[in-house]
């Protein structure tokens, strides 16, 4: 019997990568894509564990899950930082700080 590719294995990997890249968007996109990737990875792992001899592509699921966990952690840390900054200096202060960094040419 020919092996099938595990459903959504490539999509889990892509969502894991997007979750890491999305942490720069105030943490929201990274959290969304990371959580979706983790849910899909859980379903794919359950399907693979039922009949491992029928499926290939489990490495994509494992790597995507690791990337999604990393993306969720990074996104949550950045989201906490943004909330802290808005609570302490406010939105106008945050924009002033970003403009000052831009004028000085970097960090």
DAVENGI-V720527 format. One record per backbone hydrogen bond with DSSP energy under -1.0 kcal/mol. NH is the residue of the N-H (numbers start at 1). CO is the residue of the C=O. E is the energy in kcal/mol with one decimal. If there is no record, write none. Layout:
# DAVENGI-V720527
nh:NH co:CO e:E
nh:NH co:CO e:E
This chain:
# DAVENGI-V720527
nh:4 co:54 e:-3.1
nh:6 co:56 e:-2.9
nh:9 co:6 e:-1.8
nh:12 co:8 e:-2.3
nh:13 co:9 e:-1.6
nh:14 co:10 e:-2.4
nh:15 co:11 e:-2.8
nh:16 co:12 e:-2.1
nh:17 co:13 e:-1.9
nh:18 co:14 e:-2.6
nh:19 co:15 e:-2.0
nh:20 co:16 e:-1.2
nh:21 co:17 e:-2.2
nh:22 co:18 e:-2.9
nh:24 co:21 e:-1.2
nh:25 co:22 e:-1.5
nh:26 co:24 e:-1.2
nh:28 co:25 e:-1.3
nh:30 co:22 e:-1.3
nh:31 co:27 e:-1.6
nh:32 co:28 e:-2.3
nh:33 co:29 e:-2.6
nh:34 co:30 e:-2.1
nh:35 co:31 e:-2.4
nh:36 co:32 e:-2.2
nh:37 co:33 e:-2.3
nh:38 co:34 e:-2.2
nh:39 co:35 e:-2.3
nh:40 co:36 e:-2.5
nh:41 co:37 e:-2.4
nh:42 co:38 e:-2.0
nh:43 co:39 e:-1.9
nh:44 co:40 e:-2.3
nh:45 co:41 e:-2.4
nh:46 co:42 e:-2.1
nh:47 co:43 e:-2.1
nh:48 co:44 e:-2.4
nh:49 co:45 e:-2.6
nh:50 co:46 e:-1.2
nh:51 co:47 e:-1.2
nh:54 co:51 e:-1.5
nh:56 co:4 e:-2.5
nh:61 co:57 e:-1.1
nh:62 co:58 e:-2.3
nh:63 co:59 e:-2.6
nh:64 co:60 e:-2.6
nh:65 co:61 e:-2.2
nh:66 co:62 e:-2.1
nh:67 co:63 e:-2.6
nh:68 co:64 e:-2.4
nh:69 co:65 e:-2.4
nh:70 co:66 e:-2.3
nh:71 co:67 e:-2.7
nh:72 co:68 e:-2.6
nh:73 co:69 e:-2.3
nh:74 co:70 e:-2.7
nh:75 co:71 e:-2.6
nh:76 co:72 e:-2.4
nh:77 co:73 e:-2.2
nh:78 co:74 e:-2.4
nh:79 co:75 e:-2.6
nh:80 co:76 e:-2.3
nh:81 co:77 e:-2.1
nh:82 co:78 e:-2.5
nh:83 co:79 e:-2.4
nh:84 co:80 e:-2.4
nh:85 co:81 e:-2.6
nh:86 co:82 e:-2.6
nh:87 co:83 e:-2.1
nh:88 co:84 e:-2.0
nh:89 co:85 e:-2.6
nh:94 co:90 e:-1.9
nh:95 co:91 e:-2.3
nh:96 co:92 e:-2.4
nh:97 co:93 e:-2.1
nh:98 co:94 e:-2.1
nh:99 co:95 e:-2.5
nh:100 co:96 e:-2.3
nh:101 co:97 e:-1.9
nh:102 co:98 e:-2.1
nh:103 co:99 e:-2.3
nh:104 co:100 e:-1.9
nh:106 co:101 e:-2.0
